[in-house]
């Protein structure tokens, strides 16, 4: 198998088959390395967020070493964490499109690790709030840098399930965080002022391991050939092909499809904004709807679950971790079992159905809760079923905005929709839902559930009409790169099809 090297068509213009070569690769050890190096950070994010939610009651107790209330931890600190994530996504998303995926997914992890370590040293509420914001700042950058890298490195036929499972791995960390908090809250093992600090310190240790693995994850060849590094892109893909041929013991099939682009060093923010909102208005509405819907549904449940269990069912604060571990397990199993269907049944059917099903089921849960028909166990079971579908839907929001816009805007598009949707649901959500779910009034908690369910259903209806059938298609086929040469007829992706898709859908 002899790959074709990029052929210069003119100064600053290159014709390459790198995208089609990447998309026709079989699954290999190289792809597992990408998944492990990039995907494991979501486990840390889940560990971080869940632990904070579960130790909120301990932080507010006398002797914790902090003068802070439980409502401040689950309300103010949670909102600051999300605000930091929104800001970090926008800031690092812009840098990711400009300077590359690899540089930024290394930098953002370092920011996250440093801020988490400083959180463990908190001595006052303002310090805790500050470094919760900065921890979120690093995590937000991770969302932009990592999702763009994953989708550009994973073959088209596997992209949907891999993206969903990686984003869903957040909930593996949530399971760990829930169980870890049980140990850390046990004063027979750790003093009140030490257990929660060691929890954050453990997150730092695990993050350092991820950092070591991530050093071996390469830059995106798609980013390289657009930014004047076509030879590096070709050399990288050639080395990967040789390794996979040795692993599989057979030559790879010939790649079909080339693309001619005008190389450029950077893309202006104005051009990115015009592309997303003027050239792809329906896709912009879709992305925004998906992110707002999932943010409100999750905040309606997860930010208040502990208060609901302790207030209405007298569950001890030290025991809520067991219940959340069950919820988190359902969240991970959803993308794990349903992910393949996003590549086979298709994006439109699966995105809309997971959003609508989770919304309808949460409405049903609210009705049963209002009637007094649920116990702590059965309410947790209802949440588990709701989030089984919601988790797959929420993960597909990241997949959607990553693949339906041109390559040059990918990280910034992820950042923008994550920031806007999460700001709407993730900042206002904790502030509103924390009061509703901790008030002790059944009707308030029912209202919180109904708000989350209604917005999730609305997003599902938007997906019915606007979702893009991106399954199995090359990224360049779904949205033609902005850098495509004006002299070229269009992008020819891994499927061998050519032409420019309608940007208005």
N, C-alpha and C positions, 0 to 999 in steps of 0.2 A: 504494500500500500504506500503510494507516494503522494503525500499531501501537496496541494498546489500552494506555492508561496504567494504572498501578496504581490500583485503586479501593479507598479505605478502607472496610472493613466495620464497623469499630468502632475505638475508641481502642486503638492498639498492634496493630491487626490489619490486614493488607493482602492483597488478592487480586491476583495478578500472573500474567502469561503469559511472563515473562522466560525461564524455563527452556526452554519449548517454542520460543520465538523463537530462542534460541541453537542449539538442536538441529536446527532445520530450515534453518540457513544452509548454502549451498554453500561448497565450499572456495575460499578467496580469499587475496589478498595480506595481509590482516589476520591470517589464521591462520598464514601463513608468518612474519610478524613475531613472533608468539607463540612459534613453534617455535624460531626463531633466538635470540630474546631469552632464553628460558628453557632451551632444550635444550642450548645450547653449553657450559654449565658442566660437563656430564658429560664433555665432551672434556678440559676442564682437570683433572677428577678422575682420568680415565684417564691423562693425561700425568703427573700428580703421582705416583700410586701406582706406575706402571710404571717411571718414572725412578728412584725410590728403590730399587725391587727390583733394577734393573739396575746401579746405581752402588754397591750394597752392598759389592762387593769392592774398589772404589776407595776408598771411605770408610775401610775398615779398613787400608789400606796406609800405610806410613810416608810422611810428607810430604803427607798429605791435609789436614792442618790440624785433624783431629779424632782424639782418642784413643778409638776405638770399634772393636768387632769386627763382622765380617760377620753373625754370629749375632745380635748385638744389634740390628742394623739390620733384619734380616728377621724377628726374633722380638719383642724388647721394643718397638722403635720401631713395628713394624707393629701390635702389639697395642694400644699406646697410641693410635695413629692411629684404630683401630677403636673403642676405648673412648671417645675424644673424639667420634667420629661418633655413637655411641649416646647419649651425654649431650647432645650438641647437638641431635639429633633430638627427644628428649623435651622439652628446654627450649624450643627454638624452635618445635616443633610445638604446644605449648600456647599460645605467644604468637601463632602464626599463626591459630589458630582464634579467638583473642580480639581481635586487632588488625588482622587482614586479611592477605591473601596478599602484596600488593605491598610493604607496609612491610617485611615479614620477608624476602622474597627479595632485597631490596636490602641489608638489614642483614647477612644471612648471607654474602653475597658479599664484603662489606667485611671481615668477620671472617676469611674464608678468605684474602683477598688480604694482609691485614696479617700473619697468621701465616706465610704462605708466604714473604713478604719477610724476616721475622725468621729463618726457617729457613736462608735463604741466608747469614745472618750468623753462623751457629753457630760457636762457638769451643771448645765442650766438649760432652761427651756429654749432660750434664743439660740444656743449652740446646736441643740437637737434639731430645731426648725431649719437652721441654716444648712446643715449638712444633709438633712432629708431632701432639701431643694437640690443640692449639688449631686446627691446620689441619683435623683431623678434626671438631672441634667445629663449625666453620663448614660443612663439607660435609654433616654430619648434618642441620643445619638446612635446607640446600638441598633435601635429599630430601623433607622434610615440606612445605616451602613451595611448591616447584615442582611436585611431582606433584599436589598438591591444586589448584593454579591451572590446570595443564594440563587435567586432567579436567573442570574446571568451565567451561573456555572452548572446548574442542574439541567439535564436534557429535557426537552419539551414534554415528552410523554410521561415523565416522572414529576414534573414541576409542581403540579397541584398537590399531590399527596405529601411530597417532601416538605413543601412550604407549610402546609397545615399541621403536620406532625411536629415540625420544629417549633412553630409558634405555640402549639399546644403543649410542648414540653415544659412550658411555664408552670403547668399544673403538677408536674412531677416535683418541682421545687416547692410548690404549695403543700403537697402531701408531706414532704420532708420538714417544711417549716411548721406545719401544724403539729406533727409528732415531736419535733425538736422543742417546741414551746412547752409541751407537757413536761419534758425533762427539765428545761431551764426554769420553769415556774415552781419546781419542787424545791422548797426551802430546806428539805432534808439533805439535798445534794449540793445546792449552791445558795449562798446568801442572797437576799433580795437585791442588793446593789451590784452583784457580780454576774448572775446568770444571764441577764439580758445583754450585758456587754460581751460576754463570751460568744453569744449567738452571732452578733455582728462580726466578731473576730473570725469565727468559723467561715462566714461568707467570704471574708478576705482571703483566707487560705485556699478555699475552693476556687476562687477567682484567679489566683496565681497559677493554679494548675491549668485552668483554661487558657491563660495567657501563654503558657509554654506550648500548648498544643496548637494554638492559633498562629504561632510564628510560621508554621509550615503551610498555612493556607495561602494560595497565590493571589495575585491581583487578578481582577476580571479581565480576560482577553478582550471582551467586548469594549470595556472602557479603554483599554490600551490602544486598540487600532483606531479609535475615534480621536484620541488625544495624541496622535503623532508617534505612537510606539508600536507600529504595525509589525516590525520585525520581532520585537519581544513577544507580541501576541502569538505570532506564528511559531516561534521557538517553543513557547510554553505548551501550546496545543500539540505540537509534534512530539514533545517529550511525554506528554500524557498518553497520546495514542500508542507510542512504543511500549510504555508500561502496561497499558491495557491489553495490547496484543500478546505480550509475554504472559500476562495473567490468564487470559482466555485461551491461549494456545492456537489462535487463528487470526488471520488478517481481518481488519475492519472493512466493512463495505465502503465503497466510494461515496463521498459526500456530494450531494447535489444542491446547487444553488449558490450564487455569489451576490455580493452587494458592493456597490461603488459609492464611496463616501468622500466628502471633503474634510480632511482632518483639521481639527481646531484644538487650541489649548484649553479654552473655557467657553462656557455658555452663559450669557448674561441673564440675570434674574428676570428682567423685563420680558425677554424672549420666552423664558420658561412659563411665566404667568400667562402670557398671551396664548401660548400653545395649549396649556391645560384648560383655560377658561373660554377662549375664543374658538379654538379649533376642535376641542372635545367637550363641549358644554354638557352633553348628556352623561358622559362618563364622569365629569366632575360632580354632577348631582348624585350619581350612583355612589361614588366614593364617600362623599360627605354623609349621605344617608346611612350607609353601612357602618361608618365609624360612630356616628351619634347614637344610632340604635343600640349597638352592642355596648357602648360605654354606659348608657343609662340603665340597661338591663343588669349589667354586672354590678354597677354601684348600688342598685336597688336591693341586691341580695348580699353581696360580699362585704360591703362596708358596714352593714348593720346586722349581720348574721349572729355575731356574738351577743350583742345587746338583746336581740329578739329571743335567743335561747335562754339567756339569764333572766330577762324580765318576765317573759310569759310562761316559761317552763321550769324555772328555778334550777337551771343547769349551773353547776359551780363554774366560776370563771376559769379555773384550772382544767376543766374537762371539755371546754368548747373545742379544743384542738382535735379530739377524736371525731367529732361531728364534721369539722371542716375537712379532715383528711378524707372522709367519704365523699364529700362534695367535690373536692379537688380530683379524686380518682375518676369520678364521672366525667369531669372536664377533660382529662387526658384521654380517656377511652373513646370519647366522641370523635376527635380528629383521627385517632389511631384506626378506628373501625370504618369511619365514613370517608376518610381522606381519598382512598382509591376511587370512590364514586365520582369525585370532582373531576377526575381524568377520564372516566369512562361514561357515566351517565351525562356528565357535562356541568359546566359552571352555572348556567342560568337556573336549571332545575334544582341543583343542590344548594346554591346560595339562597334562593328564594324560599325553598322548603325548610331549610334549617332555621332561618330567621322567623318564618311564620309559625312553625311548630313550637319553637321555644317561647314565642310571645303568647300563643294561645294556651300553652301549658302553664305559663306563669299566671295568666288570668284565672285559670282553673285553681291554681294553688291559692291565689288571693281569695277566691270564693270559699274554698274549704277552710282557710284560716279565719275568715270573717264569721263563719258558722260555728267555729270552735270544734271542728271535726278532726283537728290534727294534734298529734303529740310531738315532742321533740324529735322522735325517731321518724315518724311519718312525714313531718315537715321536711326533714333532711332528705328523705327519700324523694319527695317531690322536687326539691331543689336539684338533687342529683340528676333526675330525668330531664328537667328543664335545661340544665347546663350541659348535658350530654350533647344536645343539639346546638345550643347556643355557642359552645366552645368551637365547634366546627365552623359555624357561621362567622364568629368573631375572627377566627384565624383566616378565613377566606377574605375578610376585608383587607388585610395586609397583602395577601396574594393578589387581589383585584387591582389595587392602586399601583402595585409594583409592575404589573404586566400590561396594563391597558394604555399607558402613556409612553411616548418616545424614550429611547434609552438615555438620552442626554438629560432628561428631566426626572429620571426614575427615583433617585434618592430624595430629591426635593419634593416630588409628588407624594412619596410615602410620608415624608416629614410634615408636609402641609396638612394632609388629610388626617394624619394621626393627631397633629397638634390642634387643629380646629375641632375635630370631633371629640377628642379627649378633653379639650378645654371646656366644651359645652357640657359634656356628661361627666368628666372626671374631676373638674374643679367644683362646678356647681352641684354635682351629684353628691359627693361626700358631705358638703355643707348642708344641703337640703335633707338628704336621707338620714344623716346622723341624728338630726332632731326628730324626724318622723319615727324612726325605728327605736329610738331610746325613750320616747315620751311615755311609754306604758299604755297608750291608747290604741286599741285594736284597729280602729278606723284609720289612724295615721299610718300604720304599717301596711294596711291594705292599699291605701293611696300610693305609697311608695312602690309596691308591687305593680299596681295598675299603670303608673307612669312608665316604668321600665318596659312592661309588656306592650303597651300601646306604641311606643316609639320603635320597639323591635319589629312589631307587625307592620308598621308603616314602612320601615326600611325593606322588609321582605316584599311588600307590594311594589316598591320602586324597582327592586331587582327583577321582578317578574317581567317588567317592560324594558328595563335598561341594561340588564346584565349582558356582558359580552361573552360569546361562545369562544373562549380562548383555549379550550382543552386541546392538547396535542399540537398546538401551533407555535411556530417560532415567534420569539418576541418581536422580531423585525417584521413579521407578517401581521401581527396584531396591531402594531403602531409603527409606521415607517419612521426611522430615525430622522431627526432634523438635519443631520449632516449628509443625507443622501445627495449625491451629486445631481445637479440640475440637468446634467446631460444623460443621466441614467433613467431608465423607464420606471424604476421602482426597486423595491427590495425583494430579493428572492430568498426565502427562508429555508429551513430544514425540510419542509414539505415539498420543496421544488416548485412551489407556486410563486408567481411574481405579480407585481402590480401594487398599487397603493390602496389600502383599505380606506373606506369612507371615514374621514375624521370626525364627522358629525354624530357618530353613533358610539 
